[in-house]
């Protein structure tokens, strides 16, 4: 769900930036509409499926990292227990510390690589979603003659008669495969 909120925020900001261009020149007959982007994304089976696919693709790596973290924690606890034993030789203690440091360093590298790869994939998915949403909103705006379409969550005030395109955008977005 965090992924969906992140997408919603990025899409909303992008739509607002694209749509706001020359708003300051008040135009007679300015036709304005709003879209609740976050609602479209949160209620989209398509976004849920993409999110689930992404999660599935990265689950094996996540599981591997979790087991390595557990092994490192166990190794650290064993070291603490063994090093408290005064019979442990300094040479053995140093070797164990060195191994733990090396294992920790390797784990950190794996976590960083995992996060970077996940971020790249999320951005790729987000870009596709953003392009589709912008295309749908632009198409509806042109077809129905709207001068301005904003994310409803970026609007502080709107008249009750402001047109809400959320349902139409949601319907078209979910129908795309």
C-alpha positions, 0 to 999 in steps of 0.5 A: 500500500505504501507503493500505491501512496507513493505512486499517487503522490508522484502522479498527483504532483506531476498532473498538477504541474502539467495542468497548471501551466498558464492558469494565472491568465484567467480565461472566460469560460475556464472549464475546470475538473478534478481527479482523485488520483490516489483513489484511482490507484488505490482502487485499481486491480491493475495497480494491485496486480502490478504491486503483487507481481513486483512483490513476488519478483523480489520475495526470494531475495527478501527471504534470502536477506532475512535469513542472512540477517537471522544468521548474522544475529545468531552468530553475534549472540554466539560470539557474545556468549563465547567471548564472555567465556574467559577460556576463549583464546584472543586469537579465536575471539579476533577471528570471530569478530573479523568473520562477523564484520565481513558477514555484516559488510556482505549483508549491507551490500546485498541490502543496498543492491536489493533496495536499488533494484527494487527502487528501479523496478518501482520507478519503471512501473510508476512511470508506466502508470503515470504515462497511462494516467496522464494520457487518459486525463488528457484525452478526457480533458480534450474530448470534454473541453476542460481547460484545467484538470487537477488532482482533487487532493491538491485543491484547497477549495472547489465549488460544489459544481466542479466536475469530478472525472475520477470515475471516468478516469478510473474506468478507463485506467482499469480497462487498460491491460 
